[in-house]
Amino acid sequence: MIRCLNTVNDQIGAKKKRPGYVTYLGTPDTAQVNTLFNWTQNSGTQMWNYRASGSVLYYSFQGTGAWTVCGNGTLTAGTPVVSAGLENTLLVSQDGGTTRHTTNGTSFTDTTSAPAAVGLIDYQNRIYAAGTSSSKFWSNVGTPTDWTNDSSSISIPGPGRLNGLMKVADRSVTSKNSGVMHRWDGFNLIDMATNLGPTSFKSVGSVEDYRFYLNRLGVFGYGGDRPELLSNAIEKQIYNDAGEGIAGTVFDNAPGAVHQYQYLLGVGTVTDDLTDETVADCIEVYDYQVNEWMNWKFANRPYSFLSYRDDVGVQQLIFGDNTGQCYRLAGTATADNASTVEVAMEGVIHMNTLLDKKWNWYRASFNPGCAGKIQVALSNTFTKGKKTWTDLGPATDGVVEYRFPVGARGKFLFWKIAEAS
């Protein structure tokens, strides 16, 4: 298979159409939704979803209440918000902004002496903050609002400035916009001797204490030792000789999240220079369970993601666009907020030889009732313009058998399953 759009894995070796989505709550403003995050109190009975759009931070109680402006929720417009919780207290901050905290989830208070931060985590019963230059700070033990007593900082060496902070394998890990990474255990600072850190901290997603993120050289996984490249299969969509991969500026702010073992990364419009097919507003999807990549395309480009457990215990995925609207992926939705979901799978069969071949029959198995249409193209090259697609028929019957047109010859057989409804 050389192309796969808007599918998910189903059972072993099978694929089906991905779910669609519906609108999530209203639009309190029309600005781009830069950040989505969730906070659940220690009681486990009260939680809030938050969105940062324009110059305002909003909350939704239990994730179902209307978006409401947070008390003291004025922000620097267009700058992502970072957050961390400790001792039933939530802290939020921004690059160049003010660090604030809340204990009731709705109204924030400026946190005295706390630095402006581009990253916040809870670690060793403190809040750690990646400052807006090259210093990492931490709060007093057990008191996330105390940045005066038993609070200190450490300077992170290397070129560039800090761009984020994460906790992996019981270590506090910093990275800089140069890709430099350091590990801190509370006593020792370890230079990881790499420049493969995240370029966009909005892209960081996690599953089972393992992190995924975007770097200019690809999508990497990190489990506490060395970053490892995961994206060999889609490197042509990240960068290629034609310059049709991810746009340079996207590397700094691409949003990502893990939802039910799938890592989603919004990268904008890309063109694979193998198939010469363009995916507008592409979402790179990595299935962690089977180590496989796919492309999704939403009718509304995501600028932020959030996977969270809702008030009845169901894991939900929401995302925000650039018009102030948020959406919820819904297993029962068959459209993208009333827009058609296009599915396409394309592959090539060459029989391990470049000799000319005569093709006689096409046989395949589908779920009975599948709405896909089967097409084939015979060619002697991979050039998109030289593929002439011929309809073989529908996949409705489940097990299908179609005879090729008379004189069907060529070195490569390209096949495509397509559907749009």
C-alpha positions in Angstrom: 0.0 0.0 0.0 1.4 3.4 -1.0 -1.5 5.7 0.1 -4.1 5.5 2.8 -6.6 8.3 3.6 -9.2 8.5 6.3 -9.1 4.9 7.5 -8.6 3.1 10.8 -7.5 -0.4 11.5 -10.2 -3.0 12.3 -9.4 -6.5 13.4 -6.3 -8.0 11.8 -5.3 -6.8 8.4 -8.6 -5.0 7.8 -9.3 -1.3 7.5 -12.5 0.7 7.7 -13.6 4.3 7.4 -12.7 6.6 10.3 -15.4 8.2 12.4 -16.7 11.6 11.6 -17.1 14.5 14.1 -19.7 16.9 15.4 -19.5 20.4 16.9 -18.4 20.6 20.6 -20.0 23.4 22.6 -20.4 26.9 21.1 -18.2 29.7 19.8 -17.5 32.3 22.5 -15.2 34.1 20.0 -14.1 33.6 16.4 -10.3 33.4 17.1 -8.1 30.4 16.5 -8.3 27.8 19.3 -4.6 27.6 20.2 -4.7 25.4 23.3 -7.1 22.8 24.8 -6.4 21.1 28.1 -8.2 19.4 31.0 -8.0 19.5 34.8 -9.6 17.0 37.1 -9.6 17.6 40.9 -8.2 15.0 43.3 -11.8 14.0 44.2 -12.2 12.7 40.7 -15.8 14.0 40.6 -15.2 17.5 39.2 -13.3 18.4 36.1 -13.0 21.3 33.6 -12.0 21.5 30.0 -10.2 24.7 29.0 -9.6 26.5 25.7 -7.3 29.4 24.9 -8.5 31.5 22.0 -7.8 35.1 21.2 -6.8 36.8 24.4 -9.1 34.8 26.7 -8.9 31.6 28.7 -12.3 29.8 28.9 -13.6 26.8 31.0 -16.3 24.3 30.5 -17.4 22.6 33.8 -17.6 18.8 33.4 -16.8 19.3 29.7 -20.5 19.9 29.1 -21.2 23.4 30.4 -21.0 26.4 28.0 -17.6 28.0 27.5 -17.2 30.6 30.2 -14.5 33.3 30.7 -12.2 32.4 33.5 -11.7 34.9 36.3 -8.4 36.7 35.6 -8.3 34.8 32.3 -6.8 37.5 30.1 -4.0 36.0 27.9 -1.4 37.0 25.3 -3.2 36.5 22.1 -1.9 33.7 19.8 0.5 32.2 22.4 -0.1 28.6 23.5 -0.9 28.0 27.2 0.9 25.4 29.3 -0.5 23.8 32.5 0.2 21.4 35.4 -1.7 20.4 38.5 -0.4 19.5 42.0 -2.1 19.4 45.4 -5.5 20.2 44.0 -4.1 23.4 42.4 -3.9 24.1 38.7 -1.1 26.4 37.3 -1.2 27.9 33.8 1.4 30.0 32.1 2.5 31.4 28.7 5.7 32.5 26.9 6.0 36.1 28.1 2.8 35.9 30.2 1.9 35.6 33.8 1.8 32.3 35.8 -1.5 31.9 37.6 -3.2 29.3 39.7 -6.7 28.2 40.6 -8.2 25.8 43.2 -11.8 26.2 42.2 -11.2 25.7 38.4 -12.9 28.9 37.4 -11.0 31.9 38.7 -7.2 32.4 38.6 -4.8 34.3 40.9 -1.4 35.5 39.9 1.2 33.3 41.4 3.7 35.4 43.2 7.4 35.0 42.1 6.6 32.2 39.7 8.3 32.6 36.3 6.6 32.9 33.0 6.9 29.4 31.5 6.8 27.6 28.2 6.4 24.3 30.0 5.0 23.1 33.3 5.0 19.6 34.9 4.5 18.1 38.4 7.7 16.3 39.4 8.9 15.1 42.9 6.0 16.8 44.5 7.0 20.2 43.0 5.9 22.1 39.9 8.8 22.5 37.5 8.7 25.4 35.0 10.7 25.8 31.8 11.4 29.5 31.7 11.3 31.6 28.6 15.1 31.7 28.3 17.4 28.9 29.4 16.5 28.4 33.1 14.4 25.7 34.7 12.7 26.6 37.9 10.9 24.6 40.6 8.4 25.4 43.4 8.5 24.6 47.1 7.7 20.9 47.9 4.0 20.3 48.2 3.2 24.0 47.7 2.8 24.8 44.0 2.0 28.4 44.7 5.2 29.0 46.7 8.1 30.0 44.5 10.1 31.8 47.3 10.9 29.2 50.0 12.9 26.1 49.0 12.6 27.1 45.4 15.4 27.4 43.0 16.5 27.0 39.4 19.2 25.6 37.1 20.6 26.9 33.9 20.2 24.5 30.9 23.3 24.8 28.7 23.5 24.6 24.9 22.3 26.7 22.0 18.8 28.1 21.7 16.1 28.7 24.3 13.9 26.3 26.2 10.7 25.4 24.3 9.1 22.9 26.6 9.3 20.4 29.5 8.1 16.8 29.9 8.3 14.0 32.5 9.5 10.7 31.2 10.8 7.6 33.1 10.6 9.5 36.4 12.9 12.3 35.0 12.3 15.9 34.1 13.3 16.4 30.5 13.9 19.8 28.9 14.4 20.6 25.2 15.4 23.7 23.4 14.3 25.1 20.0 17.7 23.9 18.7 16.7 20.3 19.6 19.1 20.0 22.5 17.8 17.8 25.3 18.7 17.4 29.0 17.5 15.0 31.7 17.2 16.0 35.4 16.6 13.6 38.3 16.6 16.3 41.1 20.4 16.1 41.6 22.1 15.5 38.3 21.8 17.2 34.9 22.5 14.8 32.0 23.3 16.1 28.5 21.6 13.7 26.2 24.0 14.6 23.3 21.2 14.9 20.7 19.5 17.6 18.7 16.4 15.5 18.1 14.1 17.1 20.6 10.6 18.5 19.8 10.4 21.5 17.6 6.8 21.9 18.6 5.8 21.1 22.2 2.2 21.3 21.1 3.0 18.1 19.1 3.9 16.0 22.2 1.6 13.1 22.9 2.0 10.2 25.3 1.0 6.6 25.9 2.4 4.3 28.6 5.1 6.8 29.6 6.3 7.0 26.0 6.3 10.3 24.1 5.7 11.1 20.5 6.7 14.4 18.9 7.6 16.2 15.8 11.2 17.3 14.8 12.4 18.6 11.5 13.8 15.2 10.7 10.7 13.3 11.4 8.4 12.0 14.1 10.3 10.6 17.1 9.4 8.4 20.0 11.1 8.9 23.4 11.0 6.6 26.4 13.7 8.1 28.6 16.9 7.0 26.8 17.5 8.2 23.3 14.9 9.5 20.8 14.1 7.0 18.0 12.8 7.8 14.6 9.2 6.3 14.0 8.3 8.0 10.7 10.4 6.2 8.1 7.2 5.2 6.2 6.1 8.8 5.8 9.4 10.7 5.5 8.5 11.8 2.0 5.6 13.8 3.6 7.8 15.4 6.2 10.5 16.6 3.8 11.3 15.8 0.1 13.4 17.0 -2.8 10.4 18.8 -4.3 9.9 20.9 -1.1 6.3 19.7 -0.8 6.6 18.2 2.7 5.7 20.0 6.0 6.0 23.8 5.7 8.9 25.2 7.7 6.8 27.3 10.1 4.5 24.4 10.9 7.4 22.5 12.7 7.2 25.1 15.5 3.5 24.9 16.3 2.0 21.6 14.9 -0.6 20.2 17.3 -0.6 16.6 18.4 -2.2 14.2 20.8 -2.6 10.5 21.6 -6.2 9.1 21.6 -6.8 5.4 22.2 -3.3 4.3 21.0 -3.4 6.5 18.0 -1.0 9.5 17.7 -2.6 12.4 15.7 -0.4 15.2 14.3 -1.7 18.1 12.4 0.8 19.2 9.8 -1.0 21.3 7.2 -0.9 20.6 3.4 1.7 18.0 2.2 2.4 16.2 -1.0 4.0 12.8 -1.1 6.6 12.9 -3.9 6.2 9.1 -4.5 2.5 9.2 -5.5 2.4 13.0 -6.2 -0.9 13.0 -4.2 -1.7 16.1 -2.1 -3.4 15.9 1.3 -4.7 19.3 2.2 -4.7 20.0 6.0 -3.1 16.6 6.6 -3.2 14.8 9.9 -0.5 12.2 10.2 -1.9 9.2 12.2 0.4 6.6 13.8 -1.2 3.5 15.1 1.0 2.6 18.1 -0.4 -1.0 18.4 0.6 -2.1 14.8 3.4 0.4 14.0 1.6 1.8 11.0 1.0 5.3 9.5 -2.0 6.7 7.8 -3.3 10.1 6.6 -6.5 11.7 7.8 -8.0 14.9 6.5 -10.7 16.7 8.4 -13.1 19.2 6.8 -11.8 21.7 9.5 -8.1 22.0 10.1 -7.2 21.3 13.7 -5.0 23.8 15.6 -5.2 22.1 19.0 -6.1 18.6 20.3 -7.3 17.2 23.6 -8.0 13.6 24.5 -9.7 13.4 27.9 -12.1 11.2 30.0 -15.5 12.8 30.2 -17.8 13.0 33.2 -19.2 9.5 32.5 -15.8 7.9 32.0 -15.7 7.8 28.2 -12.4 8.8 26.5 -13.2 11.7 24.1 -11.1 13.5 21.4 -11.8 17.1 20.7 -10.0 19.7 18.5 -10.3 23.4 17.8 -10.1 25.2 14.4 -9.2 28.8 13.4 -12.8 30.1 13.6 -13.4 29.6 17.3 -15.3 26.3 17.0 -14.4 23.0 18.7 -15.4 19.6 17.5 -15.7 16.1 19.0 -14.8 12.9 17.2 -17.9 10.6 17.4 -18.0 6.9 16.6 -21.6 7.2 15.4 -20.9 10.3 13.2 -20.7 9.5 9.4 -19.7 13.0 8.3 -17.3 15.8 9.3 -19.9 18.2 10.7 -22.1 17.5 7.6 -19.1 17.5 5.2 -18.4 14.3 3.2 -15.6 12.0 4.4 -13.5 10.8 1.5 -11.7 7.5 1.8 -9.0 6.3 -0.5 -6.6 3.3 -0.4 -4.0 2.9 -3.2 -1.5 0.2 -3.7 0.8 -1.3 -6.3 1.5 -4.9 -7.4 4.6 -5.6 -9.4 5.2 -9.4 -8.8 8.9 -8.7 -8.0 9.8 -8.1 -11.6 9.9 -5.2 -14.1 8.8 -7.5 -17.0 5.6 -6.7 -18.9 2.7 -8.7 -17.5 -0.8 -9.6 -18.7 -3.4 -9.1 -16.0 -6.5 -11.4 -16.0 -8.5 -11.3 -12.8 -8.9 -9.1 -9.7 -10.1 -10.8 -6.6 -10.6 -9.2 -3.2 -12.6 -9.5 0.0 -14.6 -6.8 1.8 -17.2 -6.5 4.4 -20.5 -7.2 2.7 -22.2 -3.9 1.9 -19.0 -2.0 1.6 -19.7 1.2 -0.4 -16.2 1.4 -1.9 -15.5 1.5 -5.6 -12.7 -0.5 -7.1 -10.4 1.1 -9.7 -7.2 -0.1 -11.4 -4.5 1.5 -13.5 -1.8 -0.2 -15.5 1.4 1.7 -16.0 5.1 1.2 -16.6 6.0 4.1 -14.3 5.0 5.7 -10.9 4.2 9.0 -12.7 0.7 10.1 -11.6 -0.1 11.7 -14.9 0.4 8.4 -16.7 -2.1 6.4 -14.6 -5.4 6.0 -16.4 -7.9 4.7 -13.9 -10.5 2.2 -15.0 -13.6 1.3 -12.9 -13.9 -2.4 -12.2 -17.0 -2.2 -10.1 -18.4 -2.0 -6.5 -17.2 -3.9 -3.5 -20.8 -4.4 -2.2 -21.0 -8.1 -2.5 -18.0 -8.7 -0.1 -16.0 -11.2 -2.1 -15.5 -9.8 -5.6 -14.0 -11.2 -8.8 -13.6 -8.9 -11.8 -12.0 -9.7 -15.2 -9.6 -7.1 -16.5 -10.3 -5.5 -19.8 -9.0 -7.4 -22.9 -5.3 -6.6 -23.5 -4.6 -5.4 -19.9 -0.8 -5.3 -19.9 1.8 -3.4 -17.9 4.7 -3.6 -15.5 2.8 -2.2 -12.6 -0.8 -2.7 -11.4 -2.0 0.2 -9.3 -5.2 -0.5 -7.5 -7.5 1.9 -5.6 -10.5 1.6 -3.3 -12.3 4.9 -3.0 -15.5 6.1 -1.4 -16.9 9.5 -0.5 -20.2 9.8 1.3 
